[in-house]
Amino acid sequence: MRELYKSKAFVWTLLILFLLVWFYMLGARTLVPTDEGRYAEMAREMVATQDWITTRLNGIKYFEKPPLQTWMNAITFELFGLGEWQARLWTGLCGLLGIGLAAYTGTRVFSGRVGFYAALVLASSFFWAGMGHINTLDMGLSGMMTIALCALLMAQRNEASRESQRNWMLLCWAGMALAVLSKGLIGVVLPGAVLVLYTLFSRDWAIWKRLHLVKGLLLFFAITTPWFVAVSLKNPEFPQFFFIHEHFQRFTTKIHSRTGPWYYFIPILLLGVIPWLGVFFQGLWQGMREQRDTAAYNSLNGGHFQPKKLLLIWAVFIFVFFSISDSKLPSYILPIFPALALLVACYLEKADYKALAWAGSLVAVPCAVGLAFIPRVPSLAKDAFSRPLVEAHVPYIYAATLIFFIGGIAAIRLARRHKDAAVTALAATAFLAGQVLMLGHDPQGRYSAGVDYVPALQAELKPETPIYLVGRYEQALPFYLRRTMTLVQHADEMEFGLKQEPQLWLPTVDAFVAQWVADHTAGKKDIAIVDPTLYKQLQERKLPMRLIGQDPRRVIVANDPAPDADAAATDDGKKAAQ
């Protein structure tokens, strides 16, 4: 049978089908808090205000991250309007960029089959495929860091001409600059540390002569400097908060309460590389073996580029870096997945049928066992309200498990006869299974976002109607309602911005009650979205409220104007304010 990676008809058909699913899924689900709503809303506000320098969330200065993703989302909104797929387009494109770069680099640095496998491995890895459909900064960062990684591999390959080396290294520097604009200094610190470690472990000292440092640094600062200067001039408080608080303090302290044990990322990694867990460790080991294979050459020739070792150091160092940090979130290790995909692809190229059969077995057997436990999934619901939402997910879990099971069995049966077909079957079914799981989660996502209340809220709202967020912040509703809201008591992640502009919120519930009563008495309508615990307290204070909607996360009420502002209403208002 013909090698599939050499068949243009097969590759193009597979690519077109993959892209159809990939792009369809960008708009198939509600934007889920916290990240998706946050970054969509920041871009919406950027479009509304046309301020492309000072980033804001809910109308409040928000300097936790640089603006590249907000810029890209805002440009998308300008071009295509507001919506879910528009909010995820940049993330989706960055995910595709990583896949394309892994394929191209694998082909040029290793072989055509490695490039084909690298694309299949990365596109089907649960974590990469999933995060490519979530509007969060870490996929944007990963896309830019993948530019830096793959450009470095292309520039330093032993057969690269001097001109090719220069051009690829300049692209590497540009990738690091864009990574900095995506999420801060880690965009250059992590690749720089990887290069230092690679030099020490490989003894390839000559690589520093091939980095084009002067031109690269000029390009790096030409890309990064303008915004940092502009935002600092416009907001003098920015440098201390961004560089000290958001970098040094975030890494070395528990200031953001995102802590976790040292093994925090291990289960995330193991689940994230599925369906390739059966060949994952072998891929890493092959990167280790390159050291022994080239040690003699290096001692005699003064350096020989070792791409597998660089990939291994990239993956291991970034994983360890975030594991020892006091700030942890699952998506922090996302940038290591393109490197892992290339290492796994290199192993798959030479693996025998037993390795592929083992990888298929590690998929098929857990799926077969898991089918028996799916009926118990609804019992995992946190409360009676969310149980029907979890139950709605069950058919999708069944479908995904069956698809994945079929892929595992196909890989086992094809492993001996046709390696390319076995790898493709495992990759295709894993990708489809992952997307089906995400699609089935949408009822829970809609609940988290609160979007089912949007029609009722829009019926109540006029342009001048204020909305108060009492004791909580809604990350998605501001985007869906196309307006900012006034925080009450709960500053959430906007604490720094509110210190700069304290007039933008009500710091106490008493201040809110006074404003609510005054508006009620004056005949002005207000809306409030209240934390359920605080809602009970407001009821006890007999605050005039009409219920619009309620669930375990939030209570939505209106402050209907007093009909005639008569004495009785005034007395009730005074009592509530006391």
Secondary structure, DSSP 4 states (H G I P E B T S, - for coil): ---GGG-HHHHHHHHHHHHHHHHHHHTSSPPPTTHHHHHHHHHHHHHHH--SSS-EETTEE--SS-SHHHHHHHHHHHHH-SSHHHHHHHHHHHHHHHHHHHHHHIIIII-HHHHHHHHHHHHH-HHHHHHTTS--HHHHHHHHHHHHHHHHHHHHSTT--HHHHHHHHHHHHHHHHHHHHHHSTHHHHHHHHHHHHHHHHH--GGGGGGS-HHHHHHHHHHHHHHHHHHHHHH-TTHHIIIIIIIIIIHHHS-TTS----TTTHHHHHHHHTTT-HHHHHHHHHHHHHHHHHHHHHHHHHS----HHHHHHHHHHHHHHHHHSSS---GGGGGGGHHHHHHHHHHHHHH--HHHHHHHHHHHHHHHHHHTTTGGGGGGG-SSTTTHHHHHHHHHHHHHHHHHHHHHHHHHHHHHTT-HHHHHHHHHHHHHHHHHHHHHHTHHHHHHHHTGGGHHHHHHH--TT--EEEESS--SSHHHHHTS--EEES--GGGHHHHHH-GGGSB-SHHHHHHHHHHHHHHT--EEEEE-HHHHHHHHHTT---EEEEE-SS-EEEEEPPPSS--HHHHHHHHHHH-
